[in-house]
Amino acid sequence: MSDGLIWPPLQEAALRHGTKTPRYLHIASNKTNAWGHQRSYRLQVISFTGDHLPESEREERAMSWARYKVAITKYKDLEKTSSSLYNQNNIWNPAVDFSKYIEDNENIEDEDLVAWVTTGFLHIPHAEDIPNTVSVGNGGGVLLRPHNYFDEDPSIHSADGVYFSPGSEDTCENNRMGCLAQETCSPVLEPFTYNGFETVMKFED
């Protein structure tokens, strides 16, 4: 993204795995909002991945994107992905080596930028994964949030805002989904029940 966004040289905008990450990561602009603050975006990483394969291992080149928690690079048409399906065919000389994106050390001030973020979580399989793994507490990701980019909360100008008063959730006047079953031909299904895996899985002492 452009709009006068400024960063240091590329290698300084690549945070290595295992290094301390700043609490706030800003893609800042030299333009200001109505309050005189720099218009910017905050890159908020929800979780990071675990230990990375040592760079001394020859196979590491095929997954060199994992060296970095966050890396900001200049947008290029030939740098669309951080890896390739074909890396597994020759992991010692991979089709896409992400580390070469960083080696260029280009100046990325006032350029269209790409944020490469490595995120994830560690999951140890356990009995409660049956019949499915609970998603609560297991998650990761990244948020790109405006930070002083606008003069106020832009959502207050949303034209499709709807106010629900207590008790009106099931009425058709404000909530079309409340009477959807009456207006459409939809099947009536029995409530879902789960009786366990006793008939499917047998455990022996």
FIVO-963742 format. One record per atom (N, C-alpha, C): atom name; residue in three letters; residue number from 1; x, y negated, z. Coordinates in steps of 0.05 Angstrom, whole numbers. Each point is the difference from the previous one (the first is absolute). Layout:
CA  ala  NUM  X  Y  Z
...
This chain:
N  met  1  17  24  0
CA  met  1  -17  -24  0
C  met  1  18  -25  0
N  ser  2  -7  -19  -15
CA  ser  2  16  -24  -2
C  ser  2  -11  -22  18
N  asp  3  -7  -23  -11
CA  asp  3  -10  -23  14
C  asp  3  21  -12  19
N  gly  4  25  -1  -9
CA  gly  4  21  -12  16
C  gly  4  8  16  24
N  leu  5  -3  26  -1
CA  leu  5  7  17  23
C  leu  5  31  3  1
N  ile  6  10  -2  24
CA  ile  6  30  0  2
C  ile  6  9  22  19
N  trp  7  21  13  -8
CA  trp  7  13  21  16
C  trp  7  30  -4  -4
N  pro  8  16  13  18
CA  pro  8  29  0  -4
C  pro  8  7  19  -23
N  pro  9  27  2  -6
CA  pro  9  7  20  -21
C  pro  9  -11  27  6
N  leu  10  -3  17  -20
CA  leu  10  -15  24  1
C  leu  10  10  19  23
N  gln  11  26  4  2
CA  gln  11  9  19  20
C  gln  11  -6  -8  29
N  glu  12  -3  -26  4
CA  glu  12  -8  -10  27
C  glu  12  -30  4  5
N  ala  13  -15  5  -21
CA  ala  13  -29  5  3
C  ala  13  -6  29  -1
N  ala  14  20  17  3
CA  ala  14  -4  29  2
C  ala  14  8  9  28
N  leu  15  -19  9  15
CA  leu  15  5  8  28
C  leu  15  5  30  1
N  arg  16  24  7  7
CA  arg  16  9  28  1
C  arg  16  -15  16  21
N  his  17  -3  26  -5
CA  his  17  -11  19  19
C  his  17  18  0  25
N  gly  18  -12  -1  23
CA  gly  18  16  1  25
C  gly  18  8  -27  10
N  thr  19  -5  -21  -15
CA  thr  19  6  -27  9
C  thr  19  -24  -12  15
N  lys  20  5  -20  16
CA  lys  20  -21  -13  15
C  lys  20  -16  -17  -20
N  thr  21  -26  3  2
CA  thr  21  -18  -15  -19
C  thr  21  -11  -24  14
N  pro  22  0  -23  -12
CA  pro  22  -12  -24  12
C  pro  22  -29  4  5
N  arg  23  -11  -13  20
CA  arg  23  -28  2  7
C  arg  23  -17  -11  -23
N  tyr  24  9  -22  -12
CA  tyr  24  -15  -13  -21
C  tyr  24  17  1  -26
N  leu  25  -11  10  -21
CA  leu  25  12  0  -26
C  leu  25  -17  -18  -18
N  his  26  12  -23  -8
CA  his  26  -15  -20  -15
C  his  26  11  -2  -28
N  ile  27  -18  -1  -20
CA  ile  27  7  -9  -27
C  ile  27  -9  -29  -1
N  ala  28  19  -18  4
CA  ala  28  -6  -28  5
C  ala  28  1  -16  -26
N  ser  29  -14  -22  0
CA  ser  29  0  -18  -23
C  ser  29  10  -28  8
N  asn  30  10  -15  -19
CA  asn  30  8  -27  7
C  asn  30  -23  -20  -2
N  lys  31  -24  11  -7
CA  lys  31  -24  -16  0
C  lys  31  -14  2  27
N  thr  32  -15  -20  8
CA  thr  32  -12  0  26
C  thr  32  -31  -2  -3
N  asn  33  -13  8  22
CA  asn  33  -29  -3  1
C  asn  33  -8  -28  11
N  ala  34  -25  -4  5
CA  ala  34  -9  -26  9
C  ala  34  11  -7  28
N  trp  35  10  19  15
CA  trp  35  10  -5  26
C  trp  35  30  -4  0
N  gly  36  13  2  -23
CA  gly  36  28  -5  -2
C  gly  36  17  25  4
N  his  37  -13  24  2
CA  his  37  15  25  4
C  his  37  6  13  -27
N  gln  38  22  14  -2
CA  gln  38  7  14  -24
C  gln  38  -21  21  -7
N  arg  39  -10  0  -24
CA  arg  39  -19  20  -9
C  arg  39  16  26  -4
N  ser  40  -10  21  12
CA  ser  40  15  25  -1
C  ser  40  -18  24  4
N  tyr  41  12  23  -4
CA  tyr  41  -13  26  5
C  tyr  41  16  14  21
N  arg  42  -14  15  18
CA  arg  42  14  16  19
C  arg  42  -3  29  -8
N  leu  43  23  14  -1
CA  leu  43  1  28  -6
C  leu  43  0  15  26
N  gln  44  -22  13  7
CA  gln  44  -3  13  26
C  gln  44  0  30  -4
N  val  45  22  13  9
CA  val  45  3  29  -3
C  val  45  -12  13  25
N  ile  46  -18  19  -5
CA  ile  46  -14  13  22
C  ile  46  18  21  13
N  ser  47  14  16  -16
CA  ser  47  17  21  12
C  ser  47  23  6  -20
N  phe  48  22  10  11
CA  phe  48  23  7  -16
C  phe  48  3  30  0
N  thr  49  16  10  -19
CA  thr  49  5  28  -2
C  thr  49  22  9  20
N  gly  50  4  26  1
CA  gly  50  21  11  18
C  gly  50  28  -2  -12
N  asp  51  17  17  10
CA  asp  51  28  0  -9
C  asp  51  3  6  -30
N  his  52  19  -14  -12
CA  his  52  5  3  -28
C  his  52  24  19  -5
N  leu  53  0  13  -23
CA  leu  53  22  17  -7
C  leu  53  25  -16  -2
N  pro  54  23  8  11
CA  pro  54  25  -15  -1
C  pro  54  8  -6  -29
N  glu  55  10  -24  -5
CA  glu  55  8  -8  -27
C  glu  55  24  16  -10
N  ser  56  14  14  18
CA  ser  56  23  16  -8
C  ser  56  -10  26  -14
N  glu  57  -25  7  3
CA  glu  57  -11  23  -14
C  glu  57  -6  -7  -29
N  arg  58  9  16  -18
CA  arg  58  -3  -5  -29
C  arg  58  -29  -2  -8
N  glu  59  -17  16  14
CA  glu  59  -28  1  -7
C  glu  59  -15  -26  8
N  glu  60  13  -17  16
CA  glu  60  -14  -24  10
C  glu  60  -6  -19  -22
N  arg  61  15  0  -21
CA  arg  61  -4  -19  -22
C  arg  61  -28  2  -12
N  ala  62  -12  24  1
CA  ala  62  -26  4  -11
C  ala  62  -22  -12  17
N  met  63  6  -8  24
CA  met  63  -19  -12  18
C  met  63  12  -25  13
N  ser  64  16  -15  -14
CA  ser  64  14  -23  11
C  ser  64  -19  -22  9
N  trp  65  -25  0  -9
CA  trp  65  -19  -20  9
C  trp  65  -4  2  31
N  ala  66  4  23  11
CA  ala  66  -4  3  29
C  ala  66  23  -12  16
N  arg  67  21  -11  -13
CA  arg  67  21  -14  15
C  arg  67  -10  -25  13
N  tyr  68  -22  -11  -11
CA  tyr  68  -9  -26  7
C  tyr  68  -28  1  13
N  lys  69  -3  -15  22
CA  lys  69  -27  -4  11
C  lys  69  -16  -18  -18
N  val  70  12  -22  -7
CA  val  70  -12  -20  -18
C  val  70  21  -10  -19
N  ala  71  -7  -3  -25
CA  ala  71  18  -12  -20
C  ala  71  -16  -18  -18
N  ile  72  9  -24  -4
CA  ile  72  -12  -19  -18
C  ile  72  17  -3  -24
N  thr  73  -11  5  -23
CA  thr  73  16  -2  -25
C  thr  73  -15  -17  -21
N  lys  74  15  -9  -19
CA  lys  74  -11  -15  -22
C  lys  74  -16  19  -18
N  tyr  75  -24  -9  -8
CA  tyr  75  -17  17  -17
C  tyr  75  13  4  -27
N  lys  76  1  26  -9
CA  lys  76  11  6  -26
C  lys  76  -18  22  -13
N  asp  77  -4  -3  -26
CA  asp  77  -16  19  -14
C  asp  77  11  29  1
N  leu  78  26  2  2
CA  leu  78  13  27  0
C  leu  78  3  11  28
N  glu  79  -10  -14  20
CA  glu  79  2  10  28
C  glu  79  -29  2  12
N  lys  80  -14  19  -11
CA  lys  80  -28  3  7
C  lys  80  -4  18  25
N  thr  81  17  19  4
CA  thr  81  -3  19  22
C  thr  81  26  3  15
N  ser  82  -2  10  25
CA  ser  82  24  3  16
C  ser  82  12  28  -3
N  ser  83  -15  18  -13
CA  ser  83  9  27  -5
C  ser  83  -12  11  -25
N  ser  84  4  25  -5
CA  ser  84  -12  12  -24
C  ser  84  -5  30  5
N  leu  85  -21  10  -13
CA  leu  85  -6  28  2
C  leu  85  24  17  -10
N  tyr  86  15  -11  -19
CA  tyr  86  22  15  -12
C  tyr  86  25  0  18
N  asn  87  0  -15  22
CA  asn  87  23  1  18
C  asn  87  6  27  10
N  gln  88  -21  16  4
CA  gln  88  3  27  10
C  gln  88  15  19  -19
N  asn  89  0  -8  -26
CA  asn  89  14  17  -19
C  asn  89  30  -2  1
N  asn  90  10  -24  8
CA  asn  90  28  -4  3
C  asn  90  5  -21  23
N  ile  91  -1  10  24
CA  ile  91  1  -18  23
C  ile  91  28  -13  4
N  trp  92  20  11  -13
CA  trp  92  27  -11  2
C  trp  92  4  -23  -20
N  asn  93  -16  -1  -21
CA  asn  93  1  -21  -19
C  asn  93  -29  -7  -7
N  pro  94  -14  -13  19
CA  pro  94  -29  -3  -3
C  pro  94  -8  -19  -23
N  ala  95  -24  4  -10
CA  ala  95  -10  -17  -22
C  ala  95  -4  -29  10
N  val  96  -8  -3  25
CA  val  96  -3  -26  12
C  val  96  15  -1  26
N  asp  97  20  -18  1
CA  asp  97  16  -4  24
C  asp  97  -7  -27  12
N  phe  98  -16  -1  20
CA  phe  98  -9  -26  11
C  phe  98  22  -17  10
N  ser  99  21  11  10
CA  ser  99  22  -15  11
C  ser  99  12  -19  -20
N  lys  100  -2  6  -26
CA  lys  100  11  -18  -21
C  lys  100  -16  -26  -2
N  tyr  101  -25  1  9
CA  tyr  101  -16  -25  0
C  tyr  101  12  -20  19
N  ile  102  12  10  22
CA  ile  102  11  -18  20
C  ile  102  28  -9  -7
N  glu  103  15  17  -13
CA  glu  103  28  -5  -6
C  glu  103  3  -25  -18
N  asp  104  -20  -7  -15
CA  asp  104  2  -23  -18
C  asp  104  5  -26  16
N  asn  105  -11  -1  25
CA  asn  105  4  -24  17
C  asn  105  -7  -26  -14
N  glu  106  -22  0  -14
CA  glu  106  -9  -24  -14
C  glu  106  -11  -21  19
N  asn  107  -1  -24  -9
CA  asn  107  -13  -21  15
C  asn  107  -30  2  -6
N  ile  108  -16  2  21
CA  ile  108  -29  5  -4
C  ile  108  -16  -24  8
N  glu  109  13  -24  2
CA  glu  109  -15  -24  6
C  glu  109  -17  -8  -23
N  asp  110  -25  -7  6
CA  asp  110  -19  -10  -20
C  asp  110  -4  20  -23
N  glu  111  -2  26  7
CA  glu  111  -4  21  -20
C  glu  111  -24  16  7
N  asp  112  -11  15  -19
CA  asp  112  -21  19  5
C  asp  112  13  23  16
N  leu  113  -11  7  23
CA  leu  113  13  19  18
C  leu  113  -17  26  3
N  val  114  15  20  8
CA  val  114  -13  26  7
C  val  114  10  8  28
N  ala  115  -19  7  17
CA  ala  115  7  10  27
C  ala  115  -1  30  0
N  trp  116  22  13  5
CA  trp  116  1  29  2
C  trp  116  1  7  30
N  val  117  -20  14  9
CA  val  117  -2  6  29
C  val  117  -1  30  4
N  thr  118  17  10  17
CA  thr  118  0  28  7
C  thr  118  -14  4  27
N  thr  119  -22  14  0
CA  thr  119  -16  3  24
C  thr  119  -10  28  2
N  gly  120  -8  8  24
CA  gly  120  -10  27  5
C  gly  120  -1  6  29
N  phe  121  -5  25  7
CA  phe  121  -1  9  28
C  phe  121  8  29  2
N  leu  122  8  8  23
CA  leu  122  8  28  5
C  leu  122  -24  15  11
N  his  123  -7  22  -12
CA  his  123  -22  16  9
C  his  123  10  29  6
N  ile  124  -3  9  24
CA  ile  124  7  27  7
C  ile  124  -26  17  1
N  pro  125  -3  20  -17
CA  pro  125  -24  16  -1
C  pro  125  -7  12  27
N  his  126  -26  -1  7
CA  his  126  -9  11  25
C  his  126  -28  12  -3
N  ala  127  -10  14  20
CA  ala  127  -25  15  -2
C  ala  127  -23  -18  -7
N  glu  128  1  -25  9
CA  glu  128  -22  -19  -5
C  glu  128  -2  -9  -29
N  asp  129  19  9  -16
CA  asp  129  -2  -6  -29
C  asp  129  -21  17  -14
N  ile  130  -10  20  14
CA  ile  130  -21  18  -11
C  ile  130  -27  -11  8
N  pro  131  -19  -4  -18
CA  pro  131  0  5  -29
C  pro  131  13  -22  -16
N  asn  132  4  -24  12
CA  asn  132  13  -21  -15
C  asn  132  15  -17  19
N  thr  133  21  -14  -11
CA  thr  133  17  -17  17
C  thr  133  -15  -26  5
N  val  134  -1  -7  25
CA  val  134  -13  -25  8
C  val  134  17  -24  -9
N  ser  135  -14  -20  -11
CA  ser  135  15  -23  -11
C  ser  135  5  -21  22
N  val  136  -15  1  21
CA  val  136  4  -20  22
C  val  136  27  4  13
N  gly  137  16  -21  0
CA  gly  137  27  1  12
C  gly  137  21  9  -20
N  asn  138  -8  10  -23
CA  asn  138  18  8  -21
C  asn  138  -3  -18  -24
N  gly  139  18  -18  -3
CA  gly  139  -3  -18  -23
C  gly  139  24  -18  -3
N  gly  140  1  -12  -23
CA  gly  140  22  -18  -6
C  gly  140  -8  -17  -23
N  gly  141  15  -21  -5
CA  gly  141  -6  -17  -23
C  gly  141  12  -27  3
N  val  142  -9  -18  -17
CA  val  142  11  -27  0
C  val  142  -22  -19  -7
N  leu  143  1  -24  12
CA  leu  143  -20  -21  -6
C  leu  143  15  -24  -11
N  leu  144  -12  -11  -21
CA  leu  144  10  -25  -11
C  leu  144  -20  -22  7
N  arg  145  7  -16  20
CA  arg  145  -19  -19  12
C  arg  145  9  -29  -6
N  pro  146  -19  -17  -8
CA  pro  146  7  -28  -3
C  pro  146  7  -12  27
N  his  147  21  -16  0
CA  his  147  9  -13  25
C  his  147  5  -30  -7
N  asn  148  -18  -16  9
CA  asn  148  0  -29  -7
C  asn  148  -3  -5  -30
N  tyr  149  -9  21  -14
CA  tyr  149  -4  -4  -29
C  tyr  149  -24  -17  -6
N  phe  150  -21  4  17
CA  phe  150  -25  -16  -4
C  phe  150  -1  -22  22
N  asp  151  -18  -18  -3
CA  asp  151  -4  -21  20
C  asp  151  -18  9  22
N  glu  152  -16  21  -5
CA  glu  152  -19  11  20
C  glu  152  -7  29  -9
N  asp  153  -16  13  16
CA  asp  153  -9  27  -7
C  asp  153  -16  0  -25
N  pro  154  9  11  -22
CA  pro  154  -15  -1  -25
C  pro  154  -26  16  0
N  ser  155  -3  19  19
CA  ser  155  -24  16  0
C  ser  155  -25  -15  8
N  ile  156  3  -23  12
CA  ile  156  -23  -15  8
C  ile  156  -15  -11  -24
N  his  157  12  -1  -23
CA  his  157  -12  -9  -24
C  his  157  -12  23  -17
N  ser  158  -1  23  11
CA  ser  158  -11  23  -14
C  ser  158  -29  -4  -6
N  ala  159  -8  3  -25
CA  ala  159  -28  -6  -8
C  ala  159  -19  23  6
N  asp  160  11  24  5
CA  asp  160  -18  23  5
C  asp  160  -1  8  29
N  gly  161  6  -19  18
CA  gly  161  -2  6  28
C  gly  161  -29  4  9
N  val  162  -4  20  17
CA  val  162  -27  7  10
C  val  162  1  1  30
N  tyr  163  -21  -12  13
CA  tyr  163  -2  1  29
C  tyr  163  -21  20  8
N  phe  164  7  18  18
CA  phe  164  -19  20  10
C  phe  164  -7  -7  29
N  ser  165  -25  -3  5
CA  ser  165  -9  -4  28
C  ser  165  -6  28  12
N  pro  166  3  2  26
CA  pro  166  -4  26  13
C  pro  166  -28  12  -6
N  gly  167  0  25  -8
CA  gly  167  -25  14  -7
C  gly  167  -8  -1  -29
N  ser  168  15  -15  -17
CA  ser  168  -7  -2  -28
C  ser  168  18  16  -18
N  glu  169  15  18  12
CA  glu  169  19  16  -16
C  glu  169  -13  18  -20
N  asp  170  -24  10  7
CA  asp  170  -14  20  -17
C  asp  170  -21  -12  -18
N  thr  171  -1  -27  -1
CA  thr  171  -20  -13  -17
C  thr  171  11  -4  -28
N  cys  172  -18  -1  -20
CA  cys  172  9  -3  -27
C  cys  172  5  -30  -7
N  glu  173  -10  -17  17
CA  glu  173  2  -29  -7
C  glu  173  29  -9  -1
N  asn  174  16  8  19
CA  asn  174  28  -8  0
C  asn  174  20  22  -7
N  asn  175  -9  25  3
CA  asn  175  18  22  -4
C  asn  175  -12  20  -20
N  arg  176  8  -2  -25
CA  arg  176  -11  18  -20
C  arg  176  6  29  5
N  met  177  22  5  14
CA  met  177  7  28  6
C  met  177  -19  12  21
N  gly  178  -13  -18  16
CA  gly  178  -19  10  20
C  gly  178  -23  15  -11
N  cys  179  -9  -7  -24
CA  cys  179  -23  14  -12
C  cys  179  8  14  -26
N  leu  180  25  7  -3
CA  leu  180  10  13  -24
C  leu  180  -14  26  -5
N  ala  181  -5  16  21
CA  ala  181  -12  26  -3
C  ala  181  -29  -2  -10
N  gln  182  -13  -22  5
CA  gln  182  -28  -4  -8
C  gln  182  -1  -8  -30
N  glu  183  20  -12  -10
CA  glu  183  -1  -10  -27
C  glu  183  14  18  -21
N  thr  184  15  19  10
CA  thr  184  14  18  -19
C  thr  184  -8  28  5
N  cys  185  5  16  -21
CA  cys  185  -5  29  2
C  cys  185  25  14  10
N  ser  186  1  4  26
CA  ser  186  24  12  11
C  ser  186  -8  25  16
N  pro  187  18  20  0
CA  pro  187  -7  25  14
C  pro  187  -1  -4  31
N  val  188  -16  15  13
CA  val  188  -1  1  29
C  val  188  16  24  9
N  leu  189  22  -6  13
CA  leu  189  18  21  9
C  leu  189  -2  5  30
N  glu  190  4  25  7
CA  glu  190  0  7  28
C  glu  190  25  -12  14
N  pro  191  -3  -7  25
CA  pro  191  24  -12  15
C  pro  191  23  20  -1
N  phe  192  24  -10  -2
CA  phe  192  24  17  -1
C  phe  192  5  12  27
N  thr  193  6  25  0
CA  thr  193  7  14  25
C  thr  193  26  16  -5
N  tyr  194  14  5  22
CA  tyr  194  26  14  -2
C  tyr  194  1  20  23
N  asn  195  3  26  -8
CA  asn  195  -1  21  20
C  asn  195  28  13  4
N  gly  196  21  -13  -9
CA  gly  196  26  10  5
C  gly  196  9  20  -22
N  phe  197  24  12  5
CA  phe  197  11  18  -19
C  phe  197  0  29  10
N  glu  198  -18  6  18
CA  glu  198  -1  27  12
C  glu  198  -4  21  -21
N  thr  199  -16  -6  -20
CA  thr  199  -6  20  -21
C  thr  199  21  0  -22
N  val  200  17  -20  0
CA  val  200  20  -2  -22
C  val  200  28  8  10
N  met  201  7  -10  23
CA  met  201  27  5  11
C  met  201  -2  18  24
N  lys  202  17  20  0
CA  lys  202  1  19  23
C  lys  202  27  -3  14
N  phe  203  -1  -3  26
CA  phe  203  25  -2  16
C  phe  203  4  25  16
N  glu  204  24  10  0
CA  glu  204  7  24  15
C  glu  204  19  -7  22
N  asp  205  -3  13  22
CA  asp  205  18  -4  23
C  asp  205  26  14  -4
